[in-house]
Amino acid sequence: MTADRDTNESGYLRSYGRRRGKKLRPGRERLMDDLLPRISIKPGTPVTDQFPSRLRALWMEIGFGGGEHLAAQAAGNPDVGIIGCEPFLNGVAKLLSQVDEQKLENVRIYADDARDIFPDIPDGALERVFVLFPDPWPKAKHHKRRLIQTPLLDQLARMLKDGGEFRFASDHMGYVRWVLSFALKHPDFEWMAEGPSDWRDPPDDWTRTRYEQKALAGDIMVYLRFRRKARA
Ligand SMILES: C[S@@+](CC[C@H](N)C(=O)[O-])C[C@H]1O[C@@H](n2cnc3c(N)ncnc32)[C@H](O)[C@@H]1O
């Protein structure tokens, strides 16, 4: 399929902003040239074959930004493989520098739209999916670009194992309401919150992302966790 301004190669409506920022410093350019090809997800091959078999589970973060949360999760969970997807190449370079410095061996990167590699993720292959502070696309005419919609939830439900978890966070209340409106009526997910602290406070194993640190100045943060129900 031919990509135009608004759709990507797989035909998805663009859900992200720019792909490039400032020119990369030479060390990060080198990591893009040397390290990225070694740990890139290869489309067309099941992701389960792209990690060492000793790992006990696979997680995925969609839109990792600068990769702070992903790198911390990878360091804290060396027995878990983590797929990170991010089309913003300066963010990819930043995650690469953390992977390199911390010698993280359990990270694989897809430096583009996460939805391209969904066909390579077998049913029930993922134990956790993170979508943290996704672009809120606040104008009504752009809502259709929001990543979380029923087709994406359908795909997450397919890829998550029974009891697996989908974590979402946002400081944009319009987007929070939007996600709740889709997720609460989705037959395969249940909201895990039992009280206000479950959505007001981040989970215990949380590392604040760069976006979150900037937003913390004034806004309310909401953290939503959904469990993938057991398949019938
Ligand atoms: C507002 S930023 C937040 C980044 C990071 N999660 C954080 O909290 O700092 C949203 C990110 O999602 C990425 N993104 C948007 N659509 C995406 C998609 N379809 N696949 C992967 N990443 C995507 C954007 O490029 C952007 O870096």
The ligand as an ORCA input file, in Angstrom:
! r2SCAN-3c Opt
* xyz 0 1
  C       3.015     12.437     24.152
  S       4.237     11.288     23.705
  C       4.504     10.392     25.210
  C       5.765      9.587     25.198
  C       6.050      8.731     26.425
  N       5.075      7.649     26.550
  C       6.081      9.580     27.664
  O       5.157      9.451     28.502
  O       7.034     10.381     27.831
  C       3.339     10.069     22.715
  C       4.281      9.215     21.896
  O       3.532      8.196     21.225
  C       4.147      7.972     19.973
  N       3.157      7.310     19.086
  C       2.040      7.838     18.570
  N       1.418      6.957     17.759
  C       2.169      5.816     17.804
  C       2.047      4.557     17.172
  N       1.044      4.290     16.316
  N       2.983      3.613     17.407
  C       4.007      3.887     18.258
  N       4.173      5.071     18.890
  C       3.271      6.036     18.650
  C       4.569      9.380     19.527
  O       5.575      9.368     18.542
  C       5.026      9.996     20.834
  O       6.420      9.847     21.039
*
